[in-house]
Amino acid sequence: MCTGKPFHSTNESNLIQFNQPFFRLVGEGVSYNKNYKVEVALSLEGIKQIKLNGSAVRLSELVQVFPLVSITPDEISLIFGSPSLRRRFLDLAISQLHPTYLNTLQEYQKVLDQRNRALKEDRGSGSQSYKAWDEQLVQSGSEIVKKRVEFLDQIRPEVERHYAQISGEKERVGLEYRCSFYFSAKEEIARQFSAGLKIFESRERMLAATLVGPHRDDLEFKIDGNLAREYGSFGQGRTALLSLKLAQLDLLQKSFGEPPILLLDEVFSDLDQRRSEYLGELLSRAGQVFIATSKEWELPEKLKKGKVFEIKNGEVM
């Protein structure tokens, strides 16, 4: 109800109970001293409806209402997993800061789908109908790359600060945006994007797929200059993930003037004492925090004073 996306599953239809035609979630909250009623519904046919205070809204409007940061053990895949996971993180994080970003992202995806379809239809025919989509692809795609680069410039110092403190200044973390085409300045992005399409044109025609653009980019984590997903230990990966999420928390709080909601799912089981105490100290000064755990004794002392809900037989007690 904060992001319009599932917490774990990537297939939203899996959230619908068996033998039911749809799901509907309703919740109420306060943000920036204003009351909100949020409704999210999804049918088996994939029709999603989002409402704020009874009025239908777009997803880009919902993500602005309740800024949210989540930390879960399986998010370690952000460090060691596929580039698509890191792009998804970037896109959701930026959407919470910039209302129009999600609209640009959706527009880019539509144009990309059309261009790929044209490439498949043109294969072997000599036709070049796919070029009709190049201008729109470059226009929306360049804006996405620009926003991602700007976001990393904002969050990088906070990530470095948290990582240094958690690791006891023993290591340094780096964040780099790996683009599918080369550019040396943000002003060059659109021109270099167009140049990249021309360079890869013959290969794209052969594979019938667009090979240049933000859908092919990646976010690289480096530990002391070495690529974390290839050379980093699991402990270094956990520290990098924790630093990234805490930096996101800082950035949202600075941007909106109040702390975002923070969700933690079985996080403390995977943390050593140093990381656990560091996180506990930060969270004791944070805003609204939800911690899901089956091992309450693992929580730092400063976090044991909150309200406790127990789940028994599928019901909240």
BALOBA-1460 file (C-alpha; in Angstrom, 3 decimals):
// residues 317
<rec num="1" residu="m" x="0.000" y="0.000" z="0.000"/>
<rec num="2" residu="c" x="3.062" y="2.278" z="0.036"/>
<rec num="3" residu="t" x="4.667" y="1.283" z="-3.265"/>
<rec num="4" residu="g" x="1.894" y="-0.488" z="-5.188"/>
<rec num="5" residu="k" x="4.254" y="-3.459" z="-5.526"/>
<rec num="6" residu="p" x="4.527" y="-6.813" z="-3.686"/>
<rec num="7" residu="f" x="7.019" y="-7.040" z="-0.823"/>
<rec num="8" residu="h" x="8.484" y="-10.371" z="-1.967"/>
<rec num="9" residu="s" x="6.752" y="-11.948" z="-4.968"/>
<rec num="10" residu="t" x="7.323" y="-10.463" z="-8.420"/>
<rec num="11" residu="n" x="4.097" y="-12.057" z="-9.683"/>
<rec num="12" residu="e" x="1.286" y="-9.978" z="-8.202"/>
<rec num="13" residu="s" x="-1.405" y="-12.517" z="-9.081"/>
<rec num="14" residu="n" x="0.198" y="-14.871" z="-6.522"/>
<rec num="15" residu="l" x="-1.174" y="-12.579" z="-3.810"/>
<rec num="16" residu="i" x="-4.765" y="-13.498" z="-4.684"/>
<rec num="17" residu="q" x="-6.135" y="-16.277" z="-2.485"/>
<rec num="18" residu="f" x="-6.923" y="-19.586" z="-4.174"/>
<rec num="19" residu="n" x="-10.424" y="-19.740" z="-5.695"/>
<rec num="20" residu="q" x="-10.874" y="-15.967" z="-5.321"/>
<rec num="21" residu="p" x="-11.317" y="-13.492" z="-8.221"/>
<rec num="22" residu="f" x="-9.314" y="-10.601" z="-6.705"/>
<rec num="23" residu="f" x="-7.617" y="-9.141" z="-3.638"/>
<rec num="24" residu="r" x="-8.278" y="-5.775" z="-2.006"/>
<rec num="25" residu="l" x="-6.191" y="-4.083" z="0.679"/>
<rec num="26" residu="v" x="-7.365" y="-1.068" z="2.657"/>
<rec num="27" residu="g" x="-5.330" y="0.935" z="5.169"/>
<rec num="28" residu="e" x="-5.239" y="4.336" z="6.816"/>
<rec num="29" residu="g" x="-2.277" y="6.491" z="7.775"/>
<rec num="30" residu="v" x="-0.998" y="9.994" z="8.397"/>
<rec num="31" residu="s" x="1.690" y="11.615" z="6.281"/>
<rec num="32" residu="y" x="2.780" y="15.271" z="6.450"/>
<rec num="33" residu="n" x="-0.063" y="15.910" z="8.946"/>
<rec num="34" residu="k" x="-2.677" y="14.729" z="6.455"/>
<rec num="35" residu="n" x="-4.935" y="11.676" z="6.813"/>
<rec num="36" residu="y" x="-4.949" y="9.162" z="3.979"/>
<rec num="37" residu="k" x="-7.040" y="6.121" z="3.168"/>
<rec num="38" residu="v" x="-5.256" y="3.813" z="0.728"/>
<rec num="39" residu="e" x="-6.965" y="1.102" z="-1.318"/>
<rec num="40" residu="v" x="-5.161" y="-1.305" z="-3.644"/>
<rec num="41" residu="a" x="-7.018" y="-4.008" z="-5.579"/>
<rec num="42" residu="l" x="-5.997" y="-6.514" z="-8.264"/>
<rec num="43" residu="s" x="-8.122" y="-8.929" z="-10.294"/>
<rec num="44" residu="l" x="-7.087" y="-12.259" z="-11.788"/>
<rec num="45" residu="e" x="-7.197" y="-10.543" z="-15.191"/>
<rec num="46" residu="g" x="-4.386" y="-8.252" z="-14.003"/>
<rec num="47" residu="i" x="-6.507" y="-5.115" z="-13.619"/>
<rec num="48" residu="k" x="-5.075" y="-3.024" z="-10.770"/>
<rec num="49" residu="q" x="-6.881" y="-0.173" z="-9.053"/>
<rec num="50" residu="i" x="-5.264" y="2.286" z="-6.637"/>
<rec num="51" residu="k" x="-7.267" y="4.845" z="-4.652"/>
<rec num="52" residu="l" x="-6.305" y="7.640" z="-2.265"/>
<rec num="53" residu="n" x="-9.134" y="8.980" z="-0.122"/>
<rec num="54" residu="g" x="-11.641" y="7.408" z="-2.511"/>
<rec num="55" residu="s" x="-10.176" y="8.823" z="-5.750"/>
<rec num="56" residu="a" x="-8.363" y="6.723" z="-8.341"/>
<rec num="57" residu="v" x="-4.690" y="7.695" z="-8.699"/>
<rec num="58" residu="r" x="-1.665" y="6.582" z="-10.690"/>
<rec num="59" residu="l" x="1.140" y="4.566" z="-9.152"/>
<rec num="60" residu="s" x="3.450" y="7.584" z="-9.393"/>
<rec num="61" residu="e" x="1.120" y="9.484" z="-7.037"/>
<rec num="62" residu="l" x="0.913" y="6.654" z="-4.486"/>
<rec num="63" residu="v" x="4.684" y="6.273" z="-3.979"/>
<rec num="64" residu="q" x="4.905" y="9.924" z="-2.937"/>
<rec num="65" residu="v" x="2.482" y="9.569" z="-0.001"/>
<rec num="66" residu="f" x="4.244" y="7.109" z="2.319"/>
<rec num="67" residu="p" x="8.017" y="7.020" z="1.600"/>
<rec num="68" residu="l" x="9.288" y="3.540" z="2.447"/>
<rec num="69" residu="v" x="12.582" y="1.705" z="2.916"/>
<rec num="70" residu="s" x="12.737" y="-2.072" z="3.372"/>
<rec num="71" residu="i" x="15.623" y="-4.247" z="4.531"/>
<rec num="72" residu="t" x="15.322" y="-8.005" z="4.085"/>
<rec num="73" residu="p" x="17.856" y="-10.888" z="3.985"/>
<rec num="74" residu="d" x="16.983" y="-11.830" z="0.399"/>
<rec num="75" residu="e" x="17.856" y="-8.312" z="-0.762"/>
<rec num="76" residu="i" x="21.502" y="-9.388" z="-0.585"/>
<rec num="77" residu="s" x="20.817" y="-10.260" z="-4.239"/>
<rec num="78" residu="l" x="21.089" y="-6.512" z="-4.877"/>
<rec num="79" residu="i" x="24.821" y="-6.949" z="-4.356"/>
<rec num="80" residu="f" x="25.407" y="-10.423" z="-5.824"/>
<rec num="81" residu="g" x="22.412" y="-10.947" z="-8.146"/>
<rec num="82" residu="s" x="21.406" y="-9.872" z="-11.647"/>
<rec num="83" residu="p" x="21.499" y="-6.276" z="-12.962"/>
<rec num="84" residu="s" x="17.686" y="-6.229" z="-13.262"/>
<rec num="85" residu="l" x="17.415" y="-6.273" z="-9.443"/>
<rec num="86" residu="r" x="19.681" y="-3.256" z="-9.098"/>
<rec num="87" residu="r" x="17.808" y="-1.386" z="-11.826"/>
<rec num="88" residu="r" x="14.548" y="-2.155" z="-10.003"/>
<rec num="89" residu="f" x="15.986" y="-0.729" z="-6.777"/>
<rec num="90" residu="l" x="17.141" y="2.441" z="-8.544"/>
<rec num="91" residu="d" x="13.795" y="2.951" z="-10.247"/>
<rec num="92" residu="l" x="11.707" y="2.539" z="-7.101"/>
<rec num="93" residu="a" x="14.057" y="4.686" z="-4.997"/>
<rec num="94" residu="i" x="14.046" y="7.494" z="-7.567"/>
<rec num="95" residu="s" x="10.267" y="7.282" z="-8.008"/>
<rec num="96" residu="q" x="9.818" y="8.146" z="-4.340"/>
<rec num="97" residu="l" x="11.844" y="11.325" z="-4.856"/>
<rec num="98" residu="h" x="10.648" y="12.424" z="-8.299"/>
<rec num="99" residu="p" x="6.923" y="12.072" z="-9.148"/>
<rec num="100" residu="t" x="7.412" y="12.154" z="-12.939"/>
<rec num="101" residu="y" x="10.172" y="9.520" z="-13.053"/>
<rec num="102" residu="l" x="7.831" y="6.540" z="-12.948"/>
<rec num="103" residu="n" x="5.775" y="7.997" z="-15.802"/>
<rec num="104" residu="t" x="8.954" y="8.420" z="-17.868"/>
<rec num="105" residu="l" x="9.961" y="4.847" z="-17.056"/>
<rec num="106" residu="q" x="6.574" y="3.495" z="-18.182"/>
<rec num="107" residu="e" x="6.753" y="5.559" z="-21.373"/>
<rec num="108" residu="y" x="10.240" y="4.215" z="-22.105"/>
<rec num="109" residu="q" x="9.088" y="0.625" z="-21.605"/>
<rec num="110" residu="k" x="6.205" y="1.090" z="-24.049"/>
<rec num="111" residu="v" x="8.502" y="2.556" z="-26.711"/>
<rec num="112" residu="l" x="11.084" y="-0.177" z="-26.089"/>
<rec num="113" residu="d" x="8.442" y="-2.888" z="-26.559"/>
<rec num="114" residu="q" x="7.300" y="-1.278" z="-29.810"/>
<rec num="115" residu="r" x="10.857" y="-0.973" z="-31.120"/>
<rec num="116" residu="n" x="11.668" y="-4.602" z="-30.269"/>
<rec num="117" residu="r" x="8.481" y="-5.717" z="-31.996"/>
<rec num="118" residu="a" x="9.447" y="-3.730" z="-35.092"/>
<rec num="119" residu="l" x="12.948" y="-5.234" z="-35.062"/>
<rec num="120" residu="k" x="11.434" y="-8.725" z="-35.083"/>
<rec num="121" residu="e" x="9.036" y="-7.853" z="-37.904"/>
<rec num="122" residu="d" x="11.835" y="-6.223" z="-39.921"/>
<rec num="123" residu="r" x="14.271" y="-9.143" z="-39.550"/>
<rec num="124" residu="g" x="15.156" y="-10.547" z="-42.943"/>
<rec num="125" residu="s" x="12.944" y="-8.087" z="-44.826"/>
<rec num="126" residu="g" x="15.313" y="-5.163" z="-45.266"/>
<rec num="127" residu="s" x="12.740" y="-2.829" z="-43.714"/>
<rec num="128" residu="q" x="13.834" y="-0.329" z="-41.053"/>
<rec num="129" residu="s" x="10.519" y="0.547" z="-39.407"/>
<rec num="130" residu="y" x="12.166" y="0.233" z="-35.980"/>
<rec num="131" residu="k" x="13.951" y="3.556" z="-36.575"/>
<rec num="132" residu="a" x="10.622" y="5.350" z="-36.187"/>
<rec num="133" residu="w" x="10.918" y="4.699" z="-32.440"/>
<rec num="134" residu="d" x="14.529" y="5.869" z="-31.993"/>
<rec num="135" residu="e" x="13.763" y="9.499" z="-31.177"/>
<rec num="136" residu="q" x="11.224" y="8.658" z="-28.463"/>
<rec num="137" residu="l" x="13.502" y="5.947" z="-27.080"/>
<rec num="138" residu="v" x="16.414" y="8.389" z="-26.772"/>
<rec num="139" residu="q" x="14.236" y="11.132" z="-25.308"/>
<rec num="140" residu="s" x="12.740" y="9.113" z="-22.428"/>
<rec num="141" residu="g" x="15.780" y="6.856" z="-21.991"/>
<rec num="142" residu="s" x="18.169" y="9.798" z="-21.616"/>
<rec num="143" residu="e" x="15.998" y="11.282" z="-18.875"/>
<rec num="144" residu="i" x="16.075" y="7.953" z="-17.003"/>
<rec num="145" residu="v" x="19.873" y="7.694" z="-17.209"/>
<rec num="146" residu="k" x="20.248" y="11.318" z="-16.099"/>
<rec num="147" residu="k" x="18.000" y="10.810" z="-13.054"/>
<rec num="148" residu="r" x="19.841" y="7.604" z="-12.093"/>
<rec num="149" residu="v" x="23.237" y="9.325" z="-12.283"/>
<rec num="150" residu="e" x="21.964" y="12.276" z="-10.225"/>
<rec num="151" residu="f" x="20.498" y="9.907" z="-7.623"/>
<rec num="152" residu="l" x="23.810" y="8.069" z="-7.264"/>
<rec num="153" residu="d" x="25.647" y="11.371" z="-6.876"/>
<rec num="154" residu="q" x="23.272" y="12.167" z="-3.990"/>
<rec num="155" residu="i" x="23.326" y="8.812" z="-2.219"/>
<rec num="156" residu="r" x="26.986" y="7.837" z="-2.748"/>
<rec num="157" residu="p" x="28.482" y="9.969" z="0.096"/>
<rec num="158" residu="e" x="25.929" y="8.568" z="2.581"/>
<rec num="159" residu="v" x="26.624" y="4.965" z="1.502"/>
<rec num="160" residu="e" x="30.366" y="5.533" z="1.884"/>
<rec num="161" residu="r" x="29.880" y="7.089" z="5.338"/>
<rec num="162" residu="h" x="27.730" y="4.241" z="6.677"/>
<rec num="163" residu="y" x="30.012" y="1.560" z="5.224"/>
<rec num="164" residu="a" x="33.112" y="3.143" z="6.756"/>
<rec num="165" residu="q" x="31.463" y="3.343" z="10.189"/>
<rec num="166" residu="i" x="30.102" y="-0.224" z="10.110"/>
<rec num="167" residu="s" x="33.409" y="-1.695" z="8.906"/>
<rec num="168" residu="g" x="35.441" y="0.336" z="11.389"/>
<rec num="169" residu="e" x="37.160" y="2.254" z="8.569"/>
<rec num="170" residu="k" x="38.803" y="-1.019" z="7.440"/>
<rec num="171" residu="e" x="37.301" y="-0.977" z="3.940"/>
<rec num="172" residu="r" x="35.810" y="1.459" z="1.464"/>
<rec num="173" residu="v" x="32.790" y="0.972" z="-0.752"/>
<rec num="174" residu="g" x="32.241" y="2.495" z="-4.180"/>
<rec num="175" residu="l" x="29.146" y="2.907" z="-6.379"/>
<rec num="176" residu="e" x="29.418" y="3.245" z="-10.151"/>
<rec num="177" residu="y" x="26.730" y="3.510" z="-12.811"/>
<rec num="178" residu="r" x="27.620" y="1.170" z="-15.680"/>
<rec num="179" residu="c" x="25.898" y="2.516" z="-18.794"/>
<rec num="180" residu="s" x="25.366" y="0.558" z="-22.026"/>
<rec num="181" residu="f" x="26.837" y="3.496" z="-23.944"/>
<rec num="182" residu="y" x="29.721" y="5.813" z="-23.059"/>
<rec num="183" residu="f" x="29.230" y="9.430" z="-21.955"/>
<rec num="184" residu="s" x="31.506" y="11.742" z="-19.978"/>
<rec num="185" residu="a" x="28.951" y="14.410" z="-18.999"/>
<rec num="186" residu="k" x="25.194" y="14.472" z="-18.371"/>
<rec num="187" residu="e" x="24.797" y="16.964" z="-21.216"/>
<rec num="188" residu="e" x="26.096" y="14.313" z="-23.651"/>
<rec num="189" residu="i" x="23.694" y="11.526" z="-22.685"/>
<rec num="190" residu="a" x="21.119" y="11.955" z="-25.483"/>
<rec num="191" residu="r" x="23.755" y="12.419" z="-28.212"/>
<rec num="192" residu="q" x="25.801" y="9.422" z="-27.061"/>
<rec num="193" residu="f" x="22.656" y="7.298" z="-26.700"/>
<rec num="194" residu="s" x="21.844" y="7.992" z="-30.373"/>
<rec num="195" residu="a" x="25.434" y="7.192" z="-31.331"/>
<rec num="196" residu="g" x="25.234" y="3.908" z="-29.416"/>
<rec num="197" residu="l" x="22.119" y="2.873" z="-31.344"/>
<rec num="198" residu="k" x="23.996" y="3.418" z="-34.614"/>
<rec num="199" residu="i" x="27.032" y="1.452" z="-33.405"/>
<rec num="200" residu="f" x="24.920" y="-1.552" z="-32.405"/>
<rec num="201" residu="e" x="22.436" y="-1.287" z="-35.276"/>
<rec num="202" residu="s" x="23.602" y="-4.326" z="-37.262"/>
<rec num="203" residu="r" x="23.764" y="-6.496" z="-34.153"/>
<rec num="204" residu="e" x="20.309" y="-5.345" z="-33.052"/>
<rec num="205" residu="r" x="18.890" y="-6.230" z="-36.470"/>
<rec num="206" residu="m" x="20.464" y="-9.681" z="-36.220"/>
<rec num="207" residu="l" x="19.218" y="-10.372" z="-32.669"/>
<rec num="208" residu="a" x="15.921" y="-8.476" z="-33.099"/>
<rec num="209" residu="a" x="16.404" y="-6.747" z="-29.738"/>
<rec num="210" residu="t" x="17.389" y="-3.280" z="-28.511"/>
<rec num="211" residu="l" x="20.859" y="-3.574" z="-26.978"/>
<rec num="212" residu="v" x="21.419" y="0.044" z="-25.905"/>
<rec num="213" residu="g" x="19.525" y="1.973" z="-23.230"/>
<rec num="214" residu="p" x="18.796" y="2.135" z="-19.497"/>
<rec num="215" residu="h" x="17.162" y="-1.329" z="-19.627"/>
<rec num="216" residu="r" x="20.688" y="-2.718" z="-20.174"/>
<rec num="217" residu="d" x="22.507" y="-0.641" z="-17.527"/>
<rec num="218" residu="d" x="23.828" y="-1.723" z="-14.146"/>
<rec num="219" residu="l" x="24.832" y="-0.395" z="-10.732"/>
<rec num="220" residu="e" x="28.213" y="-1.703" z="-9.628"/>
<rec num="221" residu="f" x="29.290" y="-2.047" z="-5.994"/>
<rec num="222" residu="k" x="33.026" y="-2.085" z="-5.382"/>
<rec num="223" residu="i" x="34.894" y="-2.924" z="-2.168"/>
<rec num="224" residu="d" x="38.360" y="-1.343" z="-2.066"/>
<rec num="225" residu="g" x="38.150" y="-1.035" z="-5.855"/>
<rec num="226" residu="n" x="37.160" y="-4.660" z="-6.530"/>
<rec num="227" residu="l" x="33.770" y="-5.662" z="-7.937"/>
<rec num="228" residu="a" x="31.716" y="-6.861" z="-4.964"/>
<rec num="229" residu="r" x="29.594" y="-9.413" z="-6.854"/>
<rec num="230" residu="e" x="32.743" y="-11.211" z="-8.031"/>
<rec num="231" residu="y" x="35.229" y="-10.727" z="-5.204"/>
<rec num="232" residu="g" x="33.212" y="-9.628" z="-2.167"/>
<rec num="233" residu="s" x="32.515" y="-11.857" z="0.845"/>
<rec num="234" residu="f" x="29.001" y="-12.412" z="2.153"/>
<rec num="235" residu="g" x="29.827" y="-10.195" z="5.141"/>
<rec num="236" residu="q" x="30.975" y="-7.382" z="2.858"/>
<rec num="237" residu="g" x="27.800" y="-7.811" z="0.826"/>
<rec num="238" residu="r" x="25.628" y="-7.487" z="3.938"/>
<rec num="239" residu="t" x="27.506" y="-4.355" z="4.966"/>
<rec num="240" residu="a" x="27.108" y="-2.850" z="1.490"/>
<rec num="241" residu="l" x="23.367" y="-3.618" z="1.466"/>
<rec num="242" residu="l" x="22.855" y="-2.185" z="4.937"/>
<rec num="243" residu="s" x="24.824" y="0.946" z="4.020"/>
<rec num="244" residu="l" x="22.762" y="1.403" z="0.852"/>
<rec num="245" residu="k" x="19.425" y="1.150" z="2.659"/>
<rec num="246" residu="l" x="20.488" y="3.428" z="5.524"/>
<rec num="247" residu="a" x="21.700" y="5.968" z="2.976"/>
<rec num="248" residu="q" x="18.322" y="5.754" z="1.232"/>
<rec num="249" residu="l" x="16.684" y="6.387" z="4.594"/>
<rec num="250" residu="d" x="18.842" y="9.496" z="5.101"/>
<rec num="251" residu="l" x="18.096" y="10.791" z="1.611"/>
<rec num="252" residu="l" x="14.324" y="10.414" z="1.946"/>
<rec num="253" residu="q" x="14.337" y="12.113" z="5.339"/>
<rec num="254" residu="k" x="16.314" y="15.064" z="3.979"/>
<rec num="255" residu="s" x="14.044" y="15.349" z="0.937"/>
<rec num="256" residu="f" x="10.686" y="15.125" z="2.716"/>
<rec num="257" residu="g" x="11.507" y="16.561" z="6.120"/>
<rec num="258" residu="e" x="10.231" y="13.529" z="8.022"/>
<rec num="259" residu="p" x="11.535" y="9.962" z="8.304"/>
<rec num="260" residu="p" x="10.123" y="7.311" z="5.958"/>
<rec num="261" residu="i" x="8.486" y="4.097" z="7.122"/>
<rec num="262" residu="l" x="11.115" y="1.395" z="7.653"/>
<rec num="263" residu="l" x="10.382" y="-2.329" z="7.220"/>
<rec num="264" residu="l" x="12.835" y="-4.969" z="8.452"/>
<rec num="265" residu="d" x="12.221" y="-8.661" z="7.883"/>
<rec num="266" residu="e" x="14.398" y="-11.115" z="9.889"/>
<rec num="267" residu="v" x="17.375" y="-8.801" z="9.499"/>
<rec num="268" residu="f" x="19.152" y="-9.265" z="12.827"/>
<rec num="269" residu="s" x="19.669" y="-13.020" z="12.373"/>
<rec num="270" residu="d" x="22.213" y="-12.274" z="9.640"/>
<rec num="271" residu="l" x="24.090" y="-9.496" z="11.443"/>
<rec num="272" residu="d" x="27.072" y="-9.807" z="13.754"/>
<rec num="273" residu="q" x="27.152" y="-7.849" z="17.022"/>
<rec num="274" residu="r" x="28.845" y="-4.783" z="15.526"/>
<rec num="275" residu="r" x="26.349" y="-4.387" z="12.685"/>
<rec num="276" residu="s" x="23.414" y="-5.224" z="14.946"/>
<rec num="277" residu="e" x="24.345" y="-2.566" z="17.507"/>
<rec num="278" residu="y" x="25.001" y="0.035" z="14.804"/>
<rec num="279" residu="l" x="21.620" y="-0.608" z="13.187"/>
<rec num="280" residu="g" x="19.871" y="-0.674" z="16.566"/>
<rec num="281" residu="e" x="21.328" y="2.704" z="17.513"/>
<rec num="282" residu="l" x="20.170" y="4.274" z="14.247"/>
<rec num="283" residu="l" x="16.695" y="2.755" z="14.393"/>
<rec num="284" residu="s" x="16.157" y="3.914" z="17.973"/>
<rec num="285" residu="r" x="16.206" y="7.469" z="16.585"/>
<rec num="286" residu="a" x="14.215" y="6.706" z="13.410"/>
<rec num="287" residu="g" x="10.525" y="7.256" z="12.698"/>
<rec num="288" residu="q" x="7.982" y="4.457" z="12.327"/>
<rec num="289" residu="v" x="9.741" y="1.090" z="12.161"/>
<rec num="290" residu="f" x="8.217" y="-2.361" z="11.653"/>
<rec num="291" residu="i" x="10.412" y="-5.334" z="12.523"/>
<rec num="292" residu="a" x="9.256" y="-8.848" z="11.637"/>
<rec num="293" residu="t" x="11.104" y="-11.614" z="13.493"/>
<rec num="294" residu="s" x="10.572" y="-15.081" z="14.883"/>
<rec num="295" residu="k" x="13.454" y="-14.530" z="17.334"/>
<rec num="296" residu="e" x="12.645" y="-11.561" z="19.526"/>
<rec num="297" residu="w" x="15.714" y="-12.167" z="21.691"/>
<rec num="298" residu="e" x="17.982" y="-11.216" z="18.756"/>
<rec num="299" residu="l" x="16.755" y="-7.616" z="18.768"/>
<rec num="300" residu="p" x="19.092" y="-4.974" z="20.238"/>
<rec num="301" residu="e" x="17.953" y="-3.761" z="23.659"/>
<rec num="302" residu="k" x="17.060" y="-0.314" z="22.321"/>
<rec num="303" residu="l" x="14.487" y="-1.869" z="19.984"/>
<rec num="304" residu="k" x="12.649" y="-4.016" z="22.550"/>
<rec num="305" residu="k" x="10.513" y="-1.179" z="23.896"/>
<rec num="306" residu="g" x="8.115" y="-0.952" z="20.974"/>
<rec num="307" residu="k" x="4.643" y="-2.396" z="20.607"/>
<rec num="308" residu="v" x="4.614" y="-6.147" z="19.943"/>
<rec num="309" residu="f" x="2.175" y="-7.911" z="17.604"/>
<rec num="310" residu="e" x="2.087" y="-11.708" z="17.505"/>
<rec num="311" residu="i" x="0.968" y="-13.756" z="14.503"/>
<rec num="312" residu="k" x="-0.805" y="-16.976" z="15.490"/>
<rec num="313" residu="n" x="-2.647" y="-19.210" z="13.039"/>
<rec num="314" residu="g" x="-2.654" y="-16.458" z="10.443"/>
<rec num="315" residu="e" x="-4.155" y="-13.825" z="12.751"/>
<rec num="316" residu="v" x="-2.592" y="-10.711" z="14.275"/>
<rec num="317" residu="m" x="-2.898" y="-10.838" z="18.055"/>
